[in-house]
Amino acid sequence: MRLQSEVDELVKALGGYWKPFEMLAALVEETGELADAMLALEGVKGNGSREALVEEIGDVLFALACISNYYGIDLEEALRSTIEKYRRRDLSLDGD
């Protein structure tokens, strides 16, 4: 939540949050840039660097933090819930 607070402070200092669909568009754009960085790092599309990958992952996380803040969602809580969902579903002891 600390990082979300830092994002919130920065966004407010920059003039506030964008409209929801504008933030979604930014997330999609950043996800595309992440894909490009991954393809470049793997040698599929040019030559990439780990630094570029780190930057793009950060950009995606920033976009997600903005959306989460806008809707009042705690990112850590959401991720923990998803981890637990995968544990229950994919590591079930009874094989269901």
Biopython code that builds the backbone (N, CA, C, O; Angstrom):
import numpy as np
from Bio.PDB.StructureBuilder import StructureBuilder

atoms = [
    (1, "MET", "N", (0.831, -1.205, 0.000)),
    (1, "MET", "CA", (0.000, 0.000, 0.000)),
    (1, "MET", "C", (0.867, 1.257, 0.000)),
    (1, "MET", "O", (0.433, 2.304, -0.481)),
    (2, "ARG", "N", (2.074, 1.168, 0.529)),
    (2, "ARG", "CA", (2.961, 2.329, 0.556)),
    (2, "ARG", "C", (3.248, 2.835, -0.853)),
    (2, "ARG", "O", (3.211, 4.039, -1.109)),
    (3, "LEU", "N", (3.534, 1.908, -1.763)),
    (3, "LEU", "CA", (3.806, 2.317, -3.138)),
    (3, "LEU", "C", (2.574, 2.914, -3.797)),
    (3, "LEU", "O", (2.687, 3.857, -4.581)),
    (4, "GLN", "N", (1.412, 2.383, -3.492)),
    (4, "GLN", "CA", (0.187, 2.960, -4.035)),
    (4, "GLN", "C", (0.005, 4.387, -3.547)),
    (4, "GLN", "O", (-0.472, 5.242, -4.294)),
    (5, "SER", "N", (0.378, 4.651, -2.308)),
    (5, "SER", "CA", (0.287, 6.013, -1.777)),
    (5, "SER", "C", (1.238, 6.946, -2.506)),
    (5, "SER", "O", (0.892, 8.094, -2.785)),
    (6, "GLU", "N", (2.436, 6.459, -2.817)),
    (6, "GLU", "CA", (3.392, 7.272, -3.573)),
    (6, "GLU", "C", (2.849, 7.586, -4.965)),
    (6, "GLU", "O", (2.972, 8.713, -5.443)),
    (7, "VAL", "N", (2.250, 6.589, -5.611)),
    (7, "VAL", "CA", (1.646, 6.805, -6.920)),
    (7, "VAL", "C", (0.535, 7.839, -6.804)),
    (7, "VAL", "O", (0.434, 8.738, -7.638)),
    (8, "ASP", "N", (-0.295, 7.717, -5.778)),
    (8, "ASP", "CA", (-1.408, 8.635, -5.574)),
    (8, "ASP", "C", (-0.908, 10.068, -5.408)),
    (8, "ASP", "O", (-1.455, 10.992, -6.010)),
    (9, "GLU", "N", (0.117, 10.250, -4.604)),
    (9, "GLU", "CA", (0.675, 11.586, -4.389)),
    (9, "GLU", "C", (1.192, 12.172, -5.701)),
    (9, "GLU", "O", (0.936, 13.336, -6.008)),
    (10, "LEU", "N", (1.916, 11.366, -6.470)),
    (10, "LEU", "CA", (2.468, 11.835, -7.736)),
    (10, "LEU", "C", (1.367, 12.197, -8.721)),
    (10, "LEU", "O", (1.406, 13.263, -9.334)),
    (11, "VAL", "N", (0.395, 11.322, -8.873)),
    (11, "VAL", "CA", (-0.693, 11.567, -9.828)),
    (11, "VAL", "C", (-1.447, 12.837, -9.453)),
    (11, "VAL", "O", (-1.777, 13.645, -10.321)),
    (12, "LYS", "N", (-1.716, 13.013, -8.188)),
    (12, "LYS", "CA", (-2.428, 14.227, -7.756)),
    (12, "LYS", "C", (-1.582, 15.472, -8.001)),
    (12, "LYS", "O", (-2.117, 16.520, -8.364)),
    (13, "ALA", "N", (-0.274, 15.369, -7.809)),
    (13, "ALA", "CA", (0.622, 16.504, -8.071)),
    (13, "ALA", "C", (0.665, 16.832, -9.559)),
    (13, "ALA", "O", (0.899, 17.979, -9.939)),
    (14, "LEU", "N", (0.440, 15.825, -10.398)),
    (14, "LEU", "CA", (0.455, 16.015, -11.850)),
    (14, "LEU", "C", (-0.903, 16.431, -12.416)),
    (14, "LEU", "O", (-1.046, 16.601, -13.627)),
    (15, "GLY", "N", (-1.897, 16.594, -11.545)),
    (15, "GLY", "CA", (-3.196, 17.079, -12.007)),
    (15, "GLY", "C", (-4.354, 16.134, -11.803)),
    (15, "GLY", "O", (-5.494, 16.484, -12.110)),
    (16, "GLY", "N", (-4.096, 14.946, -11.293)),
    (16, "GLY", "CA", (-5.185, 14.025, -10.986)),
    (16, "GLY", "C", (-5.262, 12.842, -11.934)),
    (16, "GLY", "O", (-4.545, 12.758, -12.932)),
    (17, "TYR", "N", (-6.143, 11.949, -11.590)),
    (17, "TYR", "CA", (-6.309, 10.714, -12.348)),
    (17, "TYR", "C", (-7.030, 10.968, -13.657)),
    (17, "TYR", "O", (-7.875, 11.857, -13.759)),
    (18, "TRP", "N", (-6.679, 10.172, -14.655)),
    (18, "TRP", "CA", (-7.386, 10.212, -15.926)),
    (18, "TRP", "C", (-8.733, 9.514, -15.762)),
    (18, "TRP", "O", (-9.008, 8.906, -14.727)),
    (19, "LYS", "N", (-9.550, 9.608, -16.774)),
    (19, "LYS", "CA", (-10.813, 8.874, -16.787)),
    (19, "LYS", "C", (-10.508, 7.382, -16.874)),
    (19, "LYS", "O", (-9.468, 6.996, -17.408)),
    (20, "PRO", "N", (-11.410, 6.532, -16.352)),
    (20, "PRO", "CA", (-11.144, 5.091, -16.317)),
    (20, "PRO", "C", (-10.706, 4.485, -17.650)),
    (20, "PRO", "O", (-9.752, 3.708, -17.687)),
    (21, "PHE", "N", (-11.385, 4.826, -18.734)),
    (21, "PHE", "CA", (-11.027, 4.205, -20.012)),
    (21, "PHE", "C", (-9.712, 4.748, -20.559)),
    (21, "PHE", "O", (-9.036, 4.069, -21.332)),
    (22, "GLU", "N", (-9.346, 5.957, -20.168)),
    (22, "GLU", "CA", (-8.030, 6.485, -20.535)),
    (22, "GLU", "C", (-6.931, 5.719, -19.806)),
    (22, "GLU", "O", (-5.878, 5.428, -20.375)),
    (23, "MET", "N", (-7.192, 5.393, -18.531)),
    (23, "MET", "CA", (-6.221, 4.603, -17.771)),
    (23, "MET", "C", (-6.120, 3.190, -18.329)),
    (23, "MET", "O", (-5.032, 2.617, -18.384)),
    (24, "LEU", "N", (-7.249, 2.631, -18.742)),
    (24, "LEU", "CA", (-7.233, 1.302, -19.360)),
    (24, "LEU", "C", (-6.431, 1.329, -20.660)),
    (24, "LEU", "O", (-5.649, 0.419, -20.933)),
    (25, "ALA", "N", (-6.628, 2.366, -21.451)),
    (25, "ALA", "CA", (-5.862, 2.499, -22.698)),
    (25, "ALA", "C", (-4.365, 2.594, -22.396)),
    (25, "ALA", "O", (-3.551, 2.012, -23.114)),
    (26, "ALA", "N", (-4.001, 3.320, -21.347)),
    (26, "ALA", "CA", (-2.587, 3.429, -20.964)),
    (26, "ALA", "C", (-2.042, 2.069, -20.551)),
    (26, "ALA", "O", (-0.910, 1.726, -20.895)),
    (27, "LEU", "N", (-2.832, 1.289, -19.816)),
    (27, "LEU", "CA", (-2.405, -0.049, -19.404)),
    (27, "LEU", "C", (-2.189, -0.946, -20.618)),
    (27, "LEU", "O", (-1.203, -1.680, -20.682)),
    (28, "VAL", "N", (-3.099, -0.889, -21.570)),
    (28, "VAL", "CA", (-2.969, -1.702, -22.785)),
    (28, "VAL", "C", (-1.717, -1.284, -23.555)),
    (28, "VAL", "O", (-0.969, -2.135, -24.037)),
    (29, "GLU", "N", (-1.491, 0.012, -23.668)),
    (29, "GLU", "CA", (-0.301, 0.515, -24.356)),
    (29, "GLU", "C", (0.969, 0.028, -23.669)),
    (29, "GLU", "O", (1.899, -0.442, -24.324)),
    (30, "GLU", "N", (1.002, 0.143, -22.351)),
    (30, "GLU", "CA", (2.189, -0.285, -21.600)),
    (30, "GLU", "C", (2.384, -1.799, -21.697)),
    (30, "GLU", "O", (3.518, -2.278, -21.725)),
    (31, "THR", "N", (1.296, -2.543, -21.747)),
    (31, "THR", "CA", (1.406, -3.992, -21.904)),
    (31, "THR", "C", (2.003, -4.341, -23.265)),
    (31, "THR", "O", (2.792, -5.280, -23.374)),
    (32, "GLY", "N", (1.637, -3.600, -24.286)),
    (32, "GLY", "CA", (2.239, -3.794, -25.599)),
    (32, "GLY", "C", (3.731, -3.491, -25.584)),
    (32, "GLY", "O", (4.523, -4.204, -26.201)),
    (33, "GLU", "N", (4.106, -2.445, -24.885)),
    (33, "GLU", "CA", (5.526, -2.104, -24.772)),
    (33, "GLU", "C", (6.281, -3.169, -23.977)),
    (33, "GLU", "O", (7.442, -3.458, -24.267)),
    (34, "LEU", "N", (5.621, -3.750, -22.978)),
    (34, "LEU", "CA", (6.224, -4.860, -22.235)),
    (34, "LEU", "C", (6.448, -6.049, -23.157)),
    (34, "LEU", "O", (7.498, -6.690, -23.109)),
    (35, "ALA", "N", (5.466, -6.340, -23.990)),
    (35, "ALA", "CA", (5.605, -7.444, -24.952)),
    (35, "ALA", "C", (6.783, -7.194, -25.887)),
    (35, "ALA", "O", (7.567, -8.104, -26.155)),
    (36, "ASP", "N", (6.909, -5.973, -26.381)),
    (36, "ASP", "CA", (8.038, -5.635, -27.253)),
    (36, "ASP", "C", (9.366, -5.836, -26.536)),
    (36, "ASP", "O", (10.308, -6.379, -27.113)),
    (37, "ALA", "N", (9.446, -5.398, -25.277)),
    (37, "ALA", "CA", (10.688, -5.543, -24.507)),
    (37, "ALA", "C", (11.025, -7.013, -24.281)),
    (37, "ALA", "O", (12.192, -7.400, -24.341)),
    (38, "MET", "N", (10.011, -7.828, -24.022)),
    (38, "MET", "CA", (10.244, -9.258, -23.832)),
    (38, "MET", "C", (10.720, -9.904, -25.118)),
    (38, "MET", "O", (11.668, -10.689, -25.105)),
    (39, "LEU", "N", (10.068, -9.581, -26.237)),
    (39, "LEU", "CA", (10.469, -10.142, -27.528)),
    (39, "LEU", "C", (11.891, -9.725, -27.885)),
    (39, "LEU", "O", (12.655, -10.529, -28.419)),
    (40, "ALA", "N", (12.248, -8.500, -27.602)),
    (40, "ALA", "CA", (13.601, -8.028, -27.890)),
    (40, "ALA", "C", (14.618, -8.737, -27.000)),
    (40, "ALA", "O", (15.682, -9.141, -27.469)),
    (41, "LEU", "N", (14.299, -8.885, -25.744)),
    (41, "LEU", "CA", (15.217, -9.553, -24.819)),
    (41, "LEU", "C", (15.444, -11.005, -25.214)),
    (41, "LEU", "O", (16.541, -11.536, -25.037)),
    (42, "GLU", "N", (14.412, -11.649, -25.749)),
    (42, "GLU", "CA", (14.524, -13.035, -26.181)),
    (42, "GLU", "C", (15.093, -13.170, -27.588)),
    (42, "GLU", "O", (15.251, -14.281, -28.094)),
    (43, "GLY", "N", (15.401, -12.038, -28.220)),
    (43, "GLY", "CA", (16.001, -12.068, -29.544)),
    (43, "GLY", "C", (15.023, -12.313, -30.676)),
    (43, "GLY", "O", (15.436, -12.521, -31.817)),
    (44, "VAL", "N", (13.738, -12.293, -30.377)),
    (44, "VAL", "CA", (12.720, -12.530, -31.396)),
    (44, "VAL", "C", (12.520, -11.281, -32.245)),
    (44, "VAL", "O", (12.239, -11.364, -33.440)),
    (45, "LYS", "N", (12.667, -10.142, -31.619)),
    (45, "LYS", "CA", (12.404, -8.862, -32.282)),
    (45, "LYS", "C", (13.498, -7.878, -31.886)),
    (45, "LYS", "O", (13.312, -7.061, -30.984)),
    (46, "GLY", "N", (14.621, -7.960, -32.555)),
    (46, "GLY", "CA", (15.727, -7.059, -32.243)),
    (46, "GLY", "C", (16.523, -7.532, -31.044)),
    (46, "GLY", "O", (16.471, -8.697, -30.652)),
    (47, "ASN", "N", (17.248, -6.607, -30.483)),
    (47, "ASN", "CA", (18.052, -6.888, -29.293)),
    (47, "ASN", "C", (17.529, -6.053, -28.146)),
    (47, "ASN", "O", (17.360, -4.840, -28.276)),
    (48, "GLY", "N", (17.277, -6.688, -27.042)),
    (48, "GLY", "CA", (16.738, -5.980, -25.895)),
    (48, "GLY", "C", (17.667, -6.035, -24.718)),
    (48, "GLY", "O", (18.746, -6.625, -24.770)),
    (49, "SER", "N", (17.224, -5.407, -23.659)),
    (49, "SER", "CA", (18.013, -5.393, -22.435)),
    (49, "SER", "C", (17.113, -5.653, -21.233)),
    (49, "SER", "O", (15.906, -5.415, -21.268)),
    (50, "ARG", "N", (17.728, -6.141, -20.185)),
    (50, "ARG", "CA", (16.999, -6.367, -18.944)),
    (50, "ARG", "C", (16.476, -5.040, -18.394)),
    (50, "ARG", "O", (15.385, -4.980, -17.827)),
    (51, "GLU", "N", (17.265, -3.980, -18.566)),
    (51, "GLU", "CA", (16.866, -2.657, -18.073)),
    (51, "GLU", "C", (15.569, -2.186, -18.740)),
    (51, "GLU", "O", (14.701, -1.610, -18.083)),
    (52, "ALA", "N", (15.446, -2.435, -20.045)),
    (52, "ALA", "CA", (14.219, -2.060, -20.751)),
    (52, "ALA", "C", (13.032, -2.868, -20.229)),
    (52, "ALA", "O", (11.928, -2.342, -20.088)),
    (53, "LEU", "N", (13.267, -4.143, -19.947)),
    (53, "LEU", "CA", (12.206, -4.996, -19.409)),
    (53, "LEU", "C", (11.765, -4.495, -18.041)),
    (53, "LEU", "O", (10.568, -4.415, -17.763)),
    (54, "VAL", "N", (12.721, -4.161, -17.191)),
    (54, "VAL", "CA", (12.408, -3.633, -15.853)),
    (54, "VAL", "C", (11.583, -2.354, -15.969)),
    (54, "VAL", "O", (10.608, -2.170, -15.241)),
    (55, "GLU", "N", (11.980, -1.474, -16.887)),
    (55, "GLU", "CA", (11.250, -0.215, -17.083)),
    (55, "GLU", "C", (9.807, -0.477, -17.498)),
    (55, "GLU", "O", (8.883, 0.147, -16.977)),
    (56, "GLU", "N", (9.615, -1.394, -18.430)),
    (56, "GLU", "CA", (8.257, -1.666, -18.913)),
    (56, "GLU", "C", (7.398, -2.353, -17.854)),
    (56, "GLU", "O", (6.204, -2.075, -17.746)),
    (57, "ILE", "N", (8.001, -3.248, -17.074)),
    (57, "ILE", "CA", (7.247, -3.854, -15.964)),
    (57, "ILE", "C", (6.823, -2.767, -14.986)),
    (57, "ILE", "O", (5.694, -2.776, -14.496)),
    (58, "GLY", "N", (7.720, -1.837, -14.701)),
    (58, "GLY", "CA", (7.377, -0.715, -13.823)),
    (58, "GLY", "C", (6.244, 0.122, -14.380)),
    (58, "GLY", "O", (5.356, 0.542, -13.639)),
    (59, "ASP", "N", (6.270, 0.368, -15.688)),
    (59, "ASP", "CA", (5.202, 1.146, -16.310)),
    (59, "ASP", "C", (3.850, 0.440, -16.211)),
    (59, "ASP", "O", (2.830, 1.082, -15.961)),
    (60, "VAL", "N", (3.841, -0.874, -16.406)),
    (60, "VAL", "CA", (2.602, -1.646, -16.282)),
    (60, "VAL", "C", (2.093, -1.584, -14.838)),
    (60, "VAL", "O", (0.903, -1.382, -14.597)),
    (61, "LEU", "N", (3.006, -1.761, -13.889)),
    (61, "LEU", "CA", (2.605, -1.701, -12.477)),
    (61, "LEU", "C", (2.075, -0.320, -12.105)),
    (61, "LEU", "O", (1.117, -0.203, -11.342)),
    (62, "PHE", "N", (2.703, 0.728, -12.645)),
    (62, "PHE", "CA", (2.232, 2.094, -12.389)),
    (62, "PHE", "C", (0.808, 2.261, -12.917)),
    (62, "PHE", "O", (-0.053, 2.804, -12.225)),
    (63, "ALA", "N", (0.564, 1.797, -14.136)),
    (63, "ALA", "CA", (-0.773, 1.900, -14.720)),
    (63, "ALA", "C", (-1.796, 1.128, -13.884)),
    (63, "ALA", "O", (-2.912, 1.600, -13.672)),
    (64, "LEU", "N", (-1.412, -0.057, -13.412)),
    (64, "LEU", "CA", (-2.312, -0.844, -12.555)),
    (64, "LEU", "C", (-2.557, -0.147, -11.218)),
    (64, "LEU", "O", (-3.672, -0.169, -10.696)),
    (65, "ALA", "N", (-1.513, 0.470, -10.667)),
    (65, "ALA", "CA", (-1.669, 1.197, -9.408)),
    (65, "ALA", "C", (-2.626, 2.368, -9.586)),
    (65, "ALA", "O", (-3.436, 2.639, -8.700)),
    (66, "CYS", "N", (-2.546, 3.062, -10.708)),
    (66, "CYS", "CA", (-3.465, 4.174, -10.967)),
    (66, "CYS", "C", (-4.914, 3.685, -11.013)),
    (66, "CYS", "O", (-5.797, 4.285, -10.400)),
    (67, "ILE", "N", (-5.149, 2.614, -11.731)),
    (67, "ILE", "CA", (-6.506, 2.062, -11.827)),
    (67, "ILE", "C", (-6.976, 1.599, -10.446)),
    (67, "ILE", "O", (-8.111, 1.861, -10.050)),
    (68, "SER", "N", (-6.106, 0.920, -9.729)),
    (68, "SER", "CA", (-6.468, 0.439, -8.391)),
    (68, "SER", "C", (-6.790, 1.592, -7.455)),
    (68, "SER", "O", (-7.779, 1.545, -6.724)),
    (69, "ASN", "N", (-5.963, 2.620, -7.476)),
    (69, "ASN", "CA", (-6.213, 3.781, -6.622)),
    (69, "ASN", "C", (-7.537, 4.451, -6.971)),
    (69, "ASN", "O", (-8.302, 4.831, -6.084)),
    (70, "TYR", "N", (-7.796, 4.590, -8.240)),
    (70, "TYR", "CA", (-9.028, 5.239, -8.689)),
    (70, "TYR", "C", (-10.254, 4.526, -8.112)),
    (70, "TYR", "O", (-11.224, 5.165, -7.705)),
    (71, "TYR", "N", (-10.192, 3.186, -8.084)),
    (71, "TYR", "CA", (-11.322, 2.401, -7.601)),
    (71, "TYR", "C", (-11.199, 1.994, -6.130)),
    (71, "TYR", "O", (-12.047, 1.260, -5.621)),
    (72, "GLY", "N", (-10.156, 2.463, -5.445)),
    (72, "GLY", "CA", (-10.000, 2.166, -4.023)),
    (72, "GLY", "C", (-9.662, 0.713, -3.741)),
    (72, "GLY", "O", (-10.099, 0.159, -2.733)),
    (73, "ILE", "N", (-8.895, 0.096, -4.612)),
    (73, "ILE", "CA", (-8.525, -1.313, -4.461)),
    (73, "ILE", "C", (-7.083, -1.403, -3.987)),
    (73, "ILE", "O", (-6.193, -0.772, -4.558)),
    (74, "ASP", "N", (-6.856, -2.184, -2.948)),
    (74, "ASP", "CA", (-5.512, -2.419, -2.437)),
    (74, "ASP", "C", (-4.842, -3.479, -3.316)),
    (74, "ASP", "O", (-5.281, -4.628, -3.357)),
    (75, "LEU", "N", (-3.776, -3.082, -4.015)),
    (75, "LEU", "CA", (-3.098, -4.002, -4.931)),
    (75, "LEU", "C", (-2.568, -5.234, -4.216)),
    (75, "LEU", "O", (-2.701, -6.347, -4.727)),
    (76, "GLU", "N", (-1.978, -5.057, -3.055)),
    (76, "GLU", "CA", (-1.420, -6.198, -2.334)),
    (76, "GLU", "C", (-2.526, -7.172, -1.934)),
    (76, "GLU", "O", (-2.365, -8.387, -2.051)),
    (77, "GLU", "N", (-3.628, -6.642, -1.470)),
    (77, "GLU", "CA", (-4.767, -7.493, -1.097)),
    (77, "GLU", "C", (-5.301, -8.241, -2.318)),
    (77, "GLU", "O", (-5.613, -9.428, -2.229)),
    (78, "ALA", "N", (-5.407, -7.561, -3.444)),
    (78, "ALA", "CA", (-5.892, -8.201, -4.671)),
    (78, "ALA", "C", (-4.952, -9.319, -5.111)),
    (78, "ALA", "O", (-5.403, -10.395, -5.503)),
    (79, "LEU", "N", (-3.647, -9.065, -5.046)),
    (79, "LEU", "CA", (-2.677, -10.085, -5.443)),
    (79, "LEU", "C", (-2.694, -11.268, -4.481)),
    (79, "LEU", "O", (-2.630, -12.420, -4.912)),
    (80, "ARG", "N", (-2.779, -10.993, -3.192)),
    (80, "ARG", "CA", (-2.862, -12.095, -2.220)),
    (80, "ARG", "C", (-4.089, -12.959, -2.467)),
    (80, "ARG", "O", (-4.020, -14.184, -2.366)),
    (81, "SER", "N", (-5.204, -12.329, -2.787)),
    (81, "SER", "CA", (-6.432, -13.065, -3.080)),
    (81, "SER", "C", (-6.245, -13.956, -4.308)),
    (81, "SER", "O", (-6.711, -15.096, -4.328)),
    (82, "THR", "N", (-5.571, -13.443, -5.320)),
    (82, "THR", "CA", (-5.329, -14.225, -6.530)),
    (82, "THR", "C", (-4.372, -15.377, -6.259)),
    (82, "THR", "O", (-4.571, -16.478, -6.770)),
    (83, "ILE", "N", (-3.340, -15.137, -5.463)),
    (83, "ILE", "CA", (-2.409, -16.214, -5.092)),
    (83, "ILE", "C", (-3.172, -17.328, -4.389)),
    (83, "ILE", "O", (-2.973, -18.509, -4.677)),
    (84, "GLU", "N", (-4.040, -16.945, -3.474)),
    (84, "GLU", "CA", (-4.822, -17.949, -2.747)),
    (84, "GLU", "C", (-5.756, -18.700, -3.696)),
    (84, "GLU", "O", (-5.942, -19.908, -3.554)),
    (85, "LYS", "N", (-6.341, -17.995, -4.653)),
    (85, "LYS", "CA", (-7.213, -18.640, -5.643)),
    (85, "LYS", "C", (-6.441, -19.707, -6.417)),
    (85, "LYS", "O", (-6.944, -20.813, -6.612)),
    (86, "TYR", "N", (-5.228, -19.386, -6.857)),
    (86, "TYR", "CA", (-4.420, -20.360, -7.588)),
    (86, "TYR", "C", (-4.003, -21.524, -6.692)),
    (86, "TYR", "O", (-3.951, -22.671, -7.138)),
    (87, "ARG", "N", (-3.709, -21.228, -5.439)),
    (87, "ARG", "CA", (-3.370, -22.325, -4.512)),
    (87, "ARG", "C", (-4.527, -23.301, -4.371)),
    (87, "ARG", "O", (-4.344, -24.515, -4.464)),
    (88, "ARG", "N", (-5.710, -22.764, -4.146)),
    (88, "ARG", "CA", (-6.889, -23.609, -3.981)),
    (88, "ARG", "C", (-7.190, -24.401, -5.247)),
    (88, "ARG", "O", (-7.483, -25.595, -5.194)),
    (89, "ARG", "N", (-7.115, -23.729, -6.365)),
    (89, "ARG", "CA", (-7.501, -24.350, -7.633)),
    (89, "ARG", "C", (-6.446, -25.312, -8.154)),
    (89, "ARG", "O", (-6.772, -26.417, -8.587)),
    (90, "ASP", "N", (-5.187, -24.902, -8.116)),
    (90, "ASP", "CA", (-4.137, -25.671, -8.792)),
    (90, "ASP", "C", (-3.313, -26.553, -7.871)),
    (90, "ASP", "O", (-2.582, -27.424, -8.343)),
    (91, "LEU", "N", (-3.416, -26.346, -6.579)),
    (91, "LEU", "CA", (-2.654, -27.188, -5.650)),
    (91, "LEU", "C", (-3.583, -27.958, -4.716)),
    (91, "LEU", "O", (-3.192, -28.344, -3.614)),
    (92, "SER", "N", (-4.807, -28.173, -5.165)),
    (92, "SER", "CA", (-5.753, -28.889, -4.305)),
    (92, "SER", "C", (-5.239, -30.293, -4.014)),
    (92, "SER", "O", (-4.738, -30.986, -4.900)),
    (93, "LEU", "N", (-5.372, -30.690, -2.775)),
    (93, "LEU", "CA", (-4.871, -32.004, -2.333)),
    (93, "LEU", "C", (-5.717, -33.165, -2.828)),
    (93, "LEU", "O", (-5.233, -34.290, -2.948)),
    (94, "ASP", "N", (-6.981, -32.886, -3.113)),
    (94, "ASP", "CA", (-7.862, -33.983, -3.528)),
    (94, "ASP", "C", (-7.912, -34.169, -5.036)),
    (94, "ASP", "O", (-8.648, -35.021, -5.533)),
    (95, "GLY", "N", (-7.132, -33.377, -5.768)),
    (95, "GLY", "CA", (-7.051, -33.550, -7.214)),
    (95, "GLY", "C", (-8.211, -32.968, -7.999)),
    (95, "GLY", "O", (-8.302, -33.180, -9.208)),
    (96, "ASP", "N", (-9.109, -32.232, -7.333)),
    (96, "ASP", "CA", (-10.260, -31.616, -8.023)),
    (96, "ASP", "C", (-9.838, -30.452, -8.845)),
    (96, "ASP", "O", (-10.672, -29.817, -9.490)),
]
sb = StructureBuilder()
sb.init_structure("model")
sb.init_model(0)
sb.init_chain("A")
sb.init_seg("    ")
for serial, (resi, resn, name, xyz) in enumerate(atoms, 1):
    if name == "N":
        sb.init_residue(resn, " ", resi, " ")
    sb.init_atom(name, np.array(xyz, "f"), 0.0, 1.0, " ", f" {name:<3s}", serial, name[0])
structure = sb.get_structure()
